[in-house]
Every structure is written in C-alpha cells, then in structure tokens.
Amino acid sequence: MERKITSFAVILGMTAIILGAFGAHALKKALTDEELVTFETGVKYQMYHALFLLFLGLTSLVNEKVKKTIFQMVVVGVIFFSGSIYVLATKTVTGIDFRPIGIVTPIGGALLILGWAMLLWNLTLRKK
C-alpha cells in the first residue's frame, strides 16, 4: 500500500506543478485575475494533499487499513475539490458550465477534511 500511496502522491505533486505552470503561462491571457486565483486554489490544495499522501505513504504511525481509507478519501477529495475548481475556473475557455453539479466541490473538501481528521484520530488513539 505504501508504494501505491507514495506513487500517487508523486503523480499528484507533478501534475500540480504542471497545472500551476499551465495556469501561470497559458491561461494568464485567457482568464480573468479572479479566475486565475480560483485555478491556483485548486493547484495549491492538490499540492498540499500530494504532500499529505507522501507523508501517509511513508509513515508507520497508522496501520494499513487506516492508510487505505485515508488514501481513498484524499484521492476522491482531490478529484472532486481541485478538479471541480479547475473546471469552474476555466468555464470561459472551455464553455463547460459546471455549476449545476458544483456540489462536488464541498463534498471533495469534506473528504479532504475527513482524511486529516481520520489521521488525527488514529494518531491520538495510537498506543505509545
């Protein structure tokens, strides 16, 4: 499980850098300042959670079952949260109106929070 989690963390981190560069250069002229800030928010949260998953994959502080559950919550959370933000921010370029299903953004955020909370809970319960 560690290899899967750390590999996915690396992929998330790498794509966050690519998307950040894409936003800063290719989208700079196509999006408004507000849309660029929104896009960058998606990139930041994706990178934060890439680092979180990297820690999760490398730590021995939680068991495999907990790691798997946190991993699943974070992966779906990043896809829902950052993915929906990317689509919402680039609406003027792509023409995709994501607002009707925009509920996935807060669901993704909730999953990310739950992943952190589950880690905290399991660290708190851990025997010394």
C-alpha positions in Angstrom: 0.0 0.0 0.0 2.9 2.3 0.8 4.2 2.2 -2.8 0.7 2.9 -4.2 0.2 5.9 -1.9 3.6 7.4 -2.5 3.4 6.8 -6.2 0.0 8.6 -6.3 1.4 11.4 -4.2 4.2 11.9 -6.7 1.8 11.9 -9.6 -0.5 14.5 -7.8 2.5 16.7 -7.0 3.9 16.5 -10.5 0.5 17.3 -12.1 0.1 20.2 -9.6 3.3 21.7 -10.8 2.3 21.2 -14.5 -1.1 22.7 -13.9 0.4 25.6 -11.9 2.7 26.4 -14.8 -0.1 26.0 -17.3 -2.3 28.4 -15.3 0.5 30.9 -14.9 1.5 31.0 -18.5 -1.0 29.5 -20.9 -4.2 30.6 -19.1 -2.9 34.0 -18.0 -4.2 35.8 -21.0 -7.4 33.7 -21.3 -8.7 34.0 -17.8 -9.6 36.9 -15.5 -7.5 37.6 -12.4 -10.3 36.2 -10.3 -10.4 33.0 -12.4 -6.7 32.6 -12.2 -6.8 32.9 -8.4 -9.5 30.3 -8.3 -7.5 28.0 -10.5 -4.4 28.5 -8.3 -6.5 27.5 -5.3 -7.1 24.1 -6.9 -3.4 23.7 -7.6 -2.5 24.6 -4.0 -4.9 22.1 -2.5 -3.8 19.4 -4.9 -0.1 20.0 -3.9 -1.0 20.1 -0.1 -2.6 16.8 -0.4 0.2 15.3 -2.6 2.5 16.1 0.4 -0.1 14.7 2.8 -0.2 11.4 0.9 3.6 11.3 0.7 3.7 11.5 4.5 0.9 9.0 4.8 2.7 6.5 2.5 6.0 6.8 4.4 4.7 6.8 7.9 4.5 3.8 10.2 2.2 5.6 12.7 -1.0 4.2 11.3 -1.9 0.7 10.1 -2.6 -0.4 6.5 -6.4 -0.4 6.8 -6.4 3.2 8.0 -3.9 4.3 5.3 -6.1 2.7 2.7 -9.2 4.5 3.9 -7.4 7.9 4.2 -5.9 7.4 0.8 -9.3 6.7 -0.8 -10.8 9.8 0.9 -8.0 12.1 -0.2 -7.9 10.8 -3.8 -11.7 11.3 -4.3 -11.5 14.6 -2.3 -8.7 16.0 -4.6 -10.6 14.9 -7.7 -13.8 16.4 -6.5 -12.4 19.5 -4.9 -9.5 20.6 -7.1 -10.9 19.0 -10.3 -14.2 20.9 -10.0 -12.3 24.1 -9.2 -10.3 23.7 -12.4 -13.4 23.2 -14.4 -15.2 26.2 -12.7 -12.2 28.5 -13.1 -11.8 27.7 -16.9 -15.5 28.0 -17.8 -14.9 31.0 -20.1 -12.3 29.0 -22.0 -13.9 25.5 -22.1 -17.5 26.6 -22.2 -18.3 23.9 -19.6 -21.0 25.1 -17.1 -20.2 23.0 -14.0 -22.4 25.0 -11.6 -25.3 22.6 -11.8 -23.2 19.9 -10.2 -21.0 22.2 -8.2 -21.9 20.4 -5.1 -19.0 18.1 -5.7 -16.6 20.9 -4.6 -17.7 21.0 -1.0 -18.1 17.2 -0.9 -14.5 17.0 -2.0 -13.5 19.5 0.6 -15.3 17.5 3.3 -13.5 14.3 2.2 -10.1 16.1 2.5 -11.0 17.3 6.0 -12.2 13.8 6.9 -8.9 12.3 5.7 -6.9 14.7 8.0 -9.4 14.0 10.9 -9.0 10.3 10.5 -5.2 10.6 10.7 -5.5 12.8 13.8 -8.0 10.3 15.4 -5.7 7.4 14.7 -2.6 9.1 16.0 -4.5 10.1 19.1 -5.6 6.5 19.7 -2.2 5.1 19.0 -0.6 3.2 21.9 2.8 4.6 23.0 
